């Protein structure tokens, strides 16, 4: 067994590898850039080596920097995590030359499967079902348009060396094929140093289902069930689960056997993932790609199989035999993973950066109802989310005996997760957990686009949720008022009295009620006679409270801003004001402030770097015309005109670093 492992990565996956290595008694080495000097993985490792400036192109993906760290620390093995150098054959070959073990597959398998064009050809030769498409190299945008038209729209334009949703575009016509080819090429070059592109037919109602494989160097290769990864945005996975609610045992076996056949065809060992597109209508599956590394969503497989995939990778790299057979692989219960991203769902999921002023994950472990909670993360409260790396902050996982129970457990865990200081997708994840279509398992990769076509604007509370929130707000207000009365004490012969009649206002609606409080329990009686009992552990100074509302237990995030009470749970985000009836009547007469008019401005929607300005001052642009491109968190974003207009002034040039809402250009 190895004595010291260097993790050539950062963030949550570096922390994840360190945990297993520590349990196995193996020392660990972290590497870090300028931006990660105070990162959690640096703190957790036994040793840490600085490898360069913040941009990954000058640190994490510079092979010689990693080799220098290995020589300096005497590490005898390297775990690459995912992303960065994890699927770089030259890196694996360099380690082999140094006499250092690569905790991953052999160089030949990385070369064969890491190149998406070559892998498609090998898959077909191994008898694996493949999607129709053009597997040759594409010279320019004109050729991309001709090929796309020949295959038939829609098509998927993909980076040959790609992964993680980067370098991928769907095109529905010639114009989108031309633009998508160039954007995919640019992203691929920036992310992987390889701008080769291929094009294939896009299945219009696809499910993304992948098979986890595991092999050793002694001839054993297994499949460990599947993961459903259909909840995606911009080809980036958001929610994953194991097993899939769609597959039958027969289809699972057929997909697993094809995945194993492909792995054996390239001499694969270690953990790997064979991804398939499944046609939900025809019940057919097609090979998509093979990821020759540990997958981001591996925890859901670990939760249903009971295996530690990182441990298995380490043992295989050390030459050990797998101790299980295919018949030993059992899928028990259901697991779900929600990716917490530093993306603002209220601004079309644009990246967000900043300091984590509050970061308090739910308690991990087994809960009272028998469900389990796991949180894989690489940050702590006070940490910084920078613009240089992937926006994923954490992977929250739940397990339960059934899918419905796992979903409910995830909803509760998301409500318990406190994150402040950055924009994040917690409310969106909560909204998906309560969505009827998701709960029924009717998924495709178009789920988000179809169910949230106008973007995400929060969850509107139904009548039951609204009453519950009004009762909670009234109880919170009562405790605030009671505390204030206790502090003010008696002045002369007068003591401050906390009233019982209140009007709770939120979402342009008033909820008059009477609140009768006895000890820690209150009863809220509404105008129509409806009465709700409400009790909770919240006290002033806390930011999360657990409330029982008529027997229903909910966790509610609570923030106070003057007289306003902000309450958040299950994707609902409201700001309530609790007033005495006569004050509420006067408040209705107050004018509302109109938001500023920014219709003539193109503002930067995210923190990032302007990579190009595509128009000139005085030019007339049409609706849908590209105006500028912004690169943020390794993704290229094209900003387009919403209507016909004339460019009056351009405020920045290519290369400028902008914050959210900084001015890019102004229209006449």
C-alpha positions in Angstrom: 0.0 0.0 0.0 1.1 3.6 -0.7 2.7 5.6 2.0 1.9 9.1 0.7 -0.6 10.3 -1.9 -0.6 13.7 -3.6 -4.0 14.9 -4.7 -3.6 16.9 -7.9 -6.8 18.8 -7.4 -8.6 21.2 -5.1 -11.9 21.8 -3.4 -14.4 19.2 -2.3 -12.9 16.3 -4.3 -9.4 16.9 -2.7 -11.1 16.8 0.7 -13.0 13.7 -0.3 -9.8 11.8 -1.2 -8.0 13.0 1.9 -10.8 11.5 4.1 -10.4 8.0 2.6 -6.6 8.2 2.6 -6.7 9.2 6.3 -8.9 6.3 7.2 -6.5 3.9 5.4 -3.5 5.4 7.3 -2.0 7.0 4.2 -0.3 10.5 4.4 -1.6 13.1 2.0 -0.2 16.1 0.1 -2.3 19.0 -1.1 -1.4 21.4 -3.9 -2.7 24.9 -4.0 -2.7 28.1 -6.0 -2.6 31.7 -4.8 -6.4 31.7 -4.6 -6.5 28.5 -2.5 -3.8 29.4 0.1 -6.4 29.2 2.9 -8.6 26.5 1.4 -10.0 23.6 3.4 -8.1 20.9 1.4 -4.8 22.6 2.3 -5.8 22.6 6.0 -6.8 18.9 5.9 -3.8 17.5 4.2 -0.6 16.5 6.1 1.5 18.6 3.7 0.7 21.3 1.2 2.7 22.7 -1.7 2.2 26.0 -3.5 2.0 25.5 -7.3 1.4 28.9 -8.8 -1.0 31.8 -9.6 -4.8 31.5 -9.3 -5.6 30.7 -13.0 -5.6 26.9 -13.4 -3.7 27.3 -16.6 -0.8 28.5 -14.5 -1.2 26.1 -11.6 -3.5 23.1 -11.5 -3.1 21.9 -15.1 0.7 22.6 -15.4 2.1 19.1 -15.3 5.7 20.2 -14.4 4.3 22.1 -11.3 2.7 18.9 -10.0 5.8 16.9 -10.7 7.9 19.3 -8.7 5.5 19.0 -5.8 5.8 15.2 -6.0 9.6 15.3 -6.0 9.6 17.8 -3.1 7.3 15.7 -0.9 8.3 12.2 -2.0 4.7 11.1 -2.7 4.6 7.6 -4.2 1.1 8.0 -5.8 -1.2 10.7 -7.2 -5.0 10.9 -7.2 -6.1 13.3 -9.9 -9.7 13.8 -8.7 -11.9 15.0 -11.6 -11.3 17.8 -14.1 -7.9 19.4 -14.4 -5.4 16.7 -15.2 -7.6 13.7 -14.3 -8.1 12.6 -18.0 -4.8 13.9 -19.3 -2.8 11.0 -20.8 0.4 13.0 -20.9 0.1 13.5 -17.1 -0.4 9.8 -16.4 2.6 9.0 -18.7 4.8 11.6 -16.9 3.9 10.0 -13.6 4.8 6.6 -15.0 8.2 7.9 -16.1 8.8 9.3 -12.6 8.0 6.0 -11.1 4.9 7.3 -9.3 1.6 5.5 -9.3 -1.4 7.1 -11.0 -4.6 6.3 -9.1 -6.6 5.9 -12.3 -6.7 3.9 -15.5 -3.7 3.1 -17.8 -2.5 5.6 -20.3 -3.8 3.7 -23.3 -7.4 3.7 -21.9 -7.2 7.5 -21.1 -6.0 8.2 -24.7 -8.7 5.9 -26.2 -11.7 7.1 -24.1 -10.5 10.7 -23.4 -10.8 11.5 -27.1 -14.5 11.5 -27.7 -14.1 10.9 -31.5 -11.8 7.8 -31.0 -14.1 6.5 -28.2 -17.1 6.5 -30.4 -15.3 4.4 -33.0 -14.0 1.9 -30.3 -17.5 1.7 -28.7 -19.0 0.7 -32.0 -16.3 -1.9 -32.6 -17.0 -3.3 -29.1 -20.7 -3.8 -29.9 -21.9 -0.7 -27.9 -24.9 1.2 -29.2 -23.8 4.6 -30.6 -25.5 7.8 -31.7 -25.4 8.8 -35.4 -22.9 11.6 -36.1 -19.7 12.9 -37.6 -16.7 11.6 -35.8 -14.0 13.2 -38.0 -12.2 16.5 -37.3 -14.0 19.7 -38.4 -12.0 22.5 -39.9 -14.1 25.5 -39.5 -17.6 26.9 -38.9 -18.7 26.5 -42.5 -17.9 22.8 -42.4 -19.7 22.5 -39.1 -22.8 24.0 -40.6 -22.6 21.6 -43.6 -22.2 18.6 -41.4 -25.0 19.6 -39.0 -27.4 20.1 -41.9 -26.4 16.7 -43.3 -27.0 14.9 -39.9 -30.3 16.8 -39.5 -31.2 19.3 -36.8 -31.1 19.3 -33.8 -27.4 18.4 -33.3 -25.0 18.4 -30.4 -21.7 20.2 -30.9 -19.1 18.8 -28.5 -15.5 19.2 -27.6 -13.6 16.0 -28.2 -11.6 16.4 -25.0 -14.6 17.9 -23.1 -16.5 17.1 -20.0 -18.5 18.8 -17.2 -20.8 20.5 -19.8 -18.0 22.6 -21.1 -17.5 22.9 -24.9 -21.0 21.7 -25.6 -23.9 23.4 -27.5 -27.2 22.3 -29.0 -27.9 23.7 -32.4 -31.4 23.8 -34.0 -30.4 25.6 -37.2 -27.5 26.8 -39.3 -27.0 30.1 -37.4 -26.8 28.3 -34.0 -24.5 25.7 -35.5 -22.1 28.4 -36.6 -22.2 30.2 -33.3 -22.1 27.0 -31.3 -19.1 25.7 -33.1 -17.0 28.8 -32.3 -18.1 29.0 -28.7 -17.5 25.3 -28.1 -14.1 25.6 -29.7 -13.2 28.6 -27.5 -14.4 26.9 -24.3 -12.6 23.6 -25.2 -9.3 25.5 -25.8 -9.6 27.4 -22.5 -10.7 24.4 -20.4 -8.8 21.5 -21.9 -6.1 23.0 -24.2 -7.7 21.0 -27.1 -10.2 22.7 -29.4 -11.2 19.7 -31.6 -14.9 19.4 -32.1 -17.3 16.7 -33.3 -21.0 16.7 -34.0 -23.7 14.1 -33.4 -27.5 13.8 -33.6 -29.3 15.2 -30.5 -32.0 12.9 -29.1 -35.0 15.2 -28.5 -36.4 13.5 -25.3 -33.2 12.1 -23.8 -32.5 10.8 -20.3 -28.8 10.9 -19.2 -28.1 7.6 -17.5 -24.6 6.4 -16.7 -23.0 3.1 -15.6 -20.3 3.0 -12.9 -17.6 0.5 -13.8 -14.8 -0.8 -11.6 -11.9 -3.0 -12.7 -8.6 -4.3 -11.3 -5.4 -5.3 -13.0 -6.1 -9.0 -12.6 -8.9 -9.3 -15.2 -12.0 -8.5 -13.2 -14.3 -5.7 -14.4 -17.7 -5.0 -12.8 -20.6 -2.6 -13.2 -22.0 -1.0 -10.0 -25.4 0.0 -11.2 -26.5 3.2 -12.8 -27.0 6.9 -12.0 -29.7 9.0 -13.5 -28.3 12.5 -14.3 -31.1 14.0 -16.4 -31.6 17.1 -14.4 -29.1 19.4 -16.2 -28.7 23.0 -17.1 -26.5 24.0 -20.0 -25.3 20.3 -20.1 -24.1 20.6 -16.5 -25.5 18.1 -14.1 -27.5 19.6 -11.2 -29.2 16.6 -9.5 -28.3 12.9 -9.7 -29.8 9.8 -8.3 -29.2 6.1 -8.0 -30.8 3.9 -9.2 -32.7 5.4 -12.1 -36.5 5.5 -11.8 -36.7 4.5 -15.5 -34.6 1.4 -15.9 -35.9 -2.1 -15.7 -33.6 -4.8 -14.4 -33.2 -6.1 -18.0 -32.1 -2.7 -19.4 -29.8 -2.2 -16.4 -28.1 -5.5 -17.1 -27.8 -4.8 -20.9 -26.3 -1.3 -20.3 -24.0 -2.7 -17.6 -22.7 -5.5 -19.8 -22.1 -3.1 -22.7 -20.2 -0.8 -20.3 -18.0 -3.7 -19.1 -17.4 -4.8 -22.7 -16.1 -1.4 -23.6 -13.9 -1.2 -20.5 -12.4 -4.6 -21.3 -11.9 -3.6 -24.9 -9.5 -0.8 -23.8 -7.8 -2.7 -21.0 -9.5 -0.5 -18.4 -8.9 -0.7 -14.6 -9.8 1.6 -11.7 -13.2 3.4 -11.4 -14.7 4.8 -14.6 -18.1 5.8 -15.9 -19.8 5.0 -19.2 -22.4 7.6 -20.1 -25.5 6.8 -22.2 -28.3 8.8 -23.7 -31.5 6.9 -23.2 -34.4 7.5 -25.6 -37.3 7.6 -23.1 -39.9 7.0 -25.9 -38.2 4.2 -27.7 -36.5 2.7 -24.7 -33.2 2.6 -26.5 -29.8 3.6 -25.2 -26.8 5.0 -27.0 -23.2 5.4 -25.9 -22.3 9.0 -25.1 -18.8 8.9 -23.7 -16.6 7.3 -21.1 -15.1 9.3 -18.3 -11.8 7.8 -17.3 -11.9 9.2 -13.7 -13.9 9.4 -10.6 -17.2 11.0 -11.4 -18.5 14.0 -9.5 -21.7 12.2 -8.6 -20.0 9.0 -7.3 -21.4 9.4 -3.7 -24.9 8.2 -4.8 -23.3 5.0 -6.0 -21.4 4.6 -2.7 -24.6 5.1 -0.7 -26.6 2.4 -2.6 -23.7 -0.1 -2.9 -21.9 0.5 0.4 -18.6 0.7 -1.4 -15.9 3.5 -1.0 -14.9 4.1 -4.6 -11.9 6.1 -3.7 -10.6 3.3 -1.5 -11.2 0.8 -4.4 -9.3 3.1 -6.8 -6.4 3.3 -4.3 -6.3 -0.5 -3.8 -6.5 -1.2 -7.5 -3.6 1.2 -8.2 -1.6 -0.6 -5.5 -2.1 -3.9 -7.4 -4.7 -5.5 -5.2 -7.5 -7.7 -6.6 -11.1 -6.7 -6.2 -12.7 -8.7 -3.4 -16.2 -8.8 -4.9 -17.9 -10.3 -7.9 -20.7 -9.1 -10.0 -23.2 -11.2 -8.0 -22.0 -9.4 -4.9 -23.1 -6.0 -6.2 -26.4 -5.1 -4.6 -28.3 -1.8 -4.9 -30.0 -1.0 -1.6 -32.4 1.9 -1.1 -32.3 5.2 -3.0 -29.8 8.0 -3.0 -30.0 11.6 -4.4 -27.3 14.2 -4.9 -28.0 17.9 -5.2 -25.1 20.1 -6.4 -24.8 23.4 -4.5 -23.6 25.9 -7.1 -22.4 29.5 -6.6 -25.0 30.5 -9.2 -27.8 32.9 -8.8 -31.1 31.2 -10.0 -32.9 34.6 -9.9 -30.4 35.9 -12.5 -30.6 33.0 -14.9 -28.1 31.0 -12.9 -25.3 33.3 -13.6 -22.1 32.7 -11.6 -21.6 34.4 -8.2 -18.5 35.2 -6.3 -17.7 36.5 -2.9 -17.2 35.5 0.7 -19.3 32.9 2.5 -20.5 35.0 5.3 -22.6 32.1 6.5 -22.0 28.4 5.6 -23.7 25.9 7.8 -24.5 22.5 6.2 -27.0 20.2 7.7 -25.8 17.7 10.3 -24.4 14.5 8.5 -25.3 11.0 9.5 -28.5 9.0 10.2 -31.6 10.9 11.0 -34.5 9.9 13.3 -36.5 8.6 10.3 -33.7 6.3 9.2 -32.6 8.4 6.3 -29.0 9.5 5.9 -27.4 12.9 5.1 -23.9 13.3 3.5 -22.3 16.6 2.5 -19.1 16.6 0.4 -17.6 20.1 0.4 -14.3 22.0 0.2 -15.3 25.3 1.8 -15.9 26.6 5.3 -17.7 29.7 6.6 -15.6 32.8 5.8 -14.1 31.2 2.7 -14.0 32.8 -0.7 -15.7 31.7 -3.9 -13.4 33.0 -6.7 -14.0 33.5 -10.4 -11.2 31.2 -11.3 -12.7 27.8 -10.7 -15.9 25.7 -11.1 -18.8 27.2 -9.2 -19.7 24.0 -7.3 -19.6 24.6 -3.6 -20.8 21.3 -2.2 -22.6 18.0 -3.0 -25.5 17.3 -0.6 -26.6 13.7 -0.6 -29.4 11.8 1.0 -30.3 8.1 1.2 -33.5 6.4 2.2 -35.2 3.0 1.6 -37.4 4.5 -1.1 -37.2 7.2 -3.8 -40.0 9.2 -2.2 -38.4 9.1 1.2 -35.0 10.1 -0.3 -36.6 13.1 -2.0 -38.3 14.1 1.3 -35.0 13.7 3.1 -33.3 15.9 0.5 -36.0 18.6 0.8 -35.5 18.7 4.6 -31.7 18.8 4.3 -31.8 21.6 1.8 -34.0 23.6 4.2 -31.4 23.0 6.9 -28.5 24.2 4.7 -27.6 27.9 5.5 -25.5 29.8 2.9 -25.1 33.6 2.7 -22.8 36.0 1.0 -23.1 34.6 -2.5 -25.9 33.8 -4.9 -26.6 30.1 -4.8 -29.1 27.6 -6.1 -30.5 26.2 -2.9 -34.0 27.6 -3.5 -34.0 26.1 -7.0 -32.9 22.7 -5.7 -35.8 22.8 -3.2 -38.2 23.7 -5.9 -37.2 20.7 -7.9 -37.6 18.4 -4.9 -41.3 19.4 -4.6 -42.0 19.5 -8.3 -44.7 16.9 -9.2 -42.9 15.8 -12.4 -39.6 15.2 -10.6 -41.4 13.3 -7.9 -43.1 11.1 -10.5 -39.7 10.4 -12.2 -40.8 11.7 -15.6 -37.3 13.1 -16.4 -35.4 14.2 -19.5 -32.4 16.5 -19.9 -34.8 19.2 -21.0 -36.6 19.1 -17.6 -35.3 22.5 -16.4 -35.9 24.2 -19.8 -39.4 22.8 -20.0 -40.5 23.4 -16.4 -38.8 26.7 -15.9 -39.0 28.2 -19.4 -39.0 31.8 -18.2 -36.2 31.1 -15.7 -36.5 30.6 -11.9 -38.4 33.2 -9.9 -38.9 31.4 -6.7 -41.7 29.2 -5.5 -45.1 30.9 -4.9 -46.6 29.6 -1.7 -49.9 27.9 -2.0 -52.7 28.7 0.5 -51.5 26.1 3.0 -47.9 27.3 2.8 -49.0 30.9 3.0 -51.0 30.4 6.2 -48.2 28.4 7.7 -45.7 31.2 6.9 -48.0 33.8 8.3 -48.3 31.9 11.5 -44.5 31.4 11.8 -44.0 35.2 11.0 -46.5 36.1 13.8 -44.7 33.8 16.3 -41.3 35.2 15.3 -42.6 38.8 15.7 -44.1 37.9 19.1 -40.8 36.7 20.4 -39.0 39.8 19.1 -41.6 42.0 20.7 -41.5 40.0 24.0 -37.7 40.3 24.1 -37.9 44.1 23.4 -40.5 44.5 26.2 -38.3 42.6 28.7 -35.3 44.7 27.8 -37.2 48.0 28.1 -38.7 46.9 31.5 -41.0 49.2 33.4 -40.9 53.0 32.9 -42.8 54.7 35.7 -46.0 52.7 36.1 -46.0 51.6 32.5 -44.9 48.3 31.0 -44.7 47.6 27.3 -47.6 45.3 26.3 -47.3 42.8 23.4 -50.5 42.7 21.5 -52.4 39.8 20.1 -54.0 41.2 16.9 -51.7 41.5 13.9 -51.6 41.7 10.1 -48.9 39.7 8.4 -48.2 41.1 4.9 -46.2 39.4 2.1 -46.5 38.8 -1.6 -49.0 41.6 -1.9 -51.4 39.9 0.4 -52.5 40.6 4.0 -53.2 37.9 6.6 -55.0 39.4 9.6 -54.8 37.1 12.6 -55.0 36.8 16.3 -52.1 35.2 18.1 -52.8 33.5 21.4 -49.5 32.4 23.0 -49.2 30.0 25.9 -45.6 29.2 26.9 -43.8 28.0 23.8 -47.0 27.2 21.8 -49.2 29.6 20.0 -52.4 29.5 18.1 -52.9 31.7 15.1 -56.6 32.3 14.3 -57.3 33.8 10.9 -60.2 36.0 9.7 -62.1 33.0 8.2 -61.9 31.2 11.5 -59.0 28.8 10.5 -56.8 28.1 13.5 -53.2 26.8 13.3 -51.1 25.7 16.2 -47.5 26.8 15.9 -44.4 26.1 18.0 -40.7 26.4 17.3 -37.3 26.6 18.7 -36.4 29.9 17.1 -35.2 32.8 19.3 -33.8 36.2 18.4 -30.2 35.9 17.2 -30.8 32.6 15.4 -31.0 32.2 11.6 -32.7 28.8 11.4 -35.7 27.6 13.2 -37.6 24.3 13.4 -41.3 24.8 13.6 -44.3 22.5 14.1 -47.3 24.0 12.3 -50.4 21.9 13.0 -48.2 18.8 13.3 -46.1 19.6 10.2 -42.5 20.1 10.9 -40.6 22.6 8.8 -37.2 24.2 8.9 -37.3 27.9 8.1 -34.4 30.2 7.5 -35.1 33.6 9.2 -33.3 36.9 8.7 -34.3 40.2 10.3 -33.9 43.5 8.5 -35.5 46.2 10.6 -39.2 45.6 10.8 -39.0 43.0 7.9 -38.8 39.3 8.5 -37.4 37.2 5.7 -38.5 33.6 5.7 -37.2 30.8 3.4 -38.1 27.2 3.0 -38.7 24.7 0.2 -37.8 27.2 -2.5 -40.2 29.8 -1.1 -38.6 33.2 -0.3 -40.8 35.9 1.2 -40.3 39.1 3.2 -43.1 39.5 5.7 -44.0 42.6 7.7 -46.0 42.1 10.9 -48.0 45.2 11.9 -50.7 46.2 14.2 -54.0 46.5 12.3 -54.1 50.3 12.2 -50.5 50.5 11.1 -51.2 47.9 8.3 -54.1 50.1 7.1 -51.8 53.1 6.7 -49.1 51.0 5.1 -51.5 50.1 2.3 -51.6 53.8 1.3 -47.8 54.1 0.9 -46.6 54.5 -2.7 -44.3 51.8 -4.2 -40.9 52.7 -5.5 -40.4 51.8 -9.2 -37.2 50.0 -10.1 -34.7 52.0 -12.3 -35.0 51.7 -16.1 -32.0 49.8 -17.5 -33.5 49.0 -20.8 -31.0 51.0 -22.7 -28.0 49.5 -21.0 -26.1 46.2 -21.5 -24.9 45.3 -18.0 -22.5 42.6 -17.1 -24.7 39.8 -15.8 -21.9 38.1 -13.8 -18.4 38.7 -12.5 -16.1 37.8 -15.4 -13.7 38.9 -18.1 -14.8 40.5 -21.4 -13.3 38.3 -24.0 -14.7 40.2 -27.0 -16.9 43.1 -28.0 -18.7 42.2 -31.2 -20.2 45.5 -32.2 -19.0 49.1 -32.8 -20.4 52.5 -31.6 -23.0 53.7 -34.1 -23.9 50.3 -35.3 -27.5 49.1 -35.5 -28.1 45.7 -34.0 -30.9 43.3 -34.5 -32.8 41.2 -31.8 -30.7 38.1 -31.0 -27.5 39.6 -32.4 -24.4 38.8 -30.3 -23.0 41.9 -28.6 -20.2 40.7 -26.4 -18.8 37.6 -24.7 -18.0 37.2 -21.1 -15.9 34.3 -19.6 -16.7 33.4 -16.0 -15.8 30.2 -14.1 -14.4 28.6 -17.2 -17.6 29.1 -19.2 -18.1 31.4 -22.2 -21.3 33.4 -22.2 -22.6 35.2 -25.3 -24.6 38.4 -24.5 -27.3 39.2 -27.2 -29.5 42.1 -28.1 -33.1 41.8 -26.9 -34.4 44.1 -29.7 -33.3 46.3 -32.6 -31.2 49.2 -31.3 -28.3 51.5 -32.1 -25.1 51.3 -30.1 -24.5 54.7 -28.6 -21.4 54.1 -26.4 -19.1 51.2 -25.6 -17.8 51.5 -22.0 -15.2 48.7 -21.9 -12.7 46.8 -24.1 -11.8 43.2 -24.4 -9.8 42.0 -21.4 -11.6 44.1 -18.9 -12.6 42.4 -15.6 -16.1 43.4 -14.6 -18.4 42.9 -11.6 -22.1 42.2 -11.7 -24.1 45.0 -13.3 -21.0 46.9 -14.5 -21.8 48.8 -17.7 -20.7 47.2 -21.0 -22.4 49.4 -23.5 -25.3 51.9 -23.9 -28.0 52.1 -26.6 -29.3 55.3 -28.1 
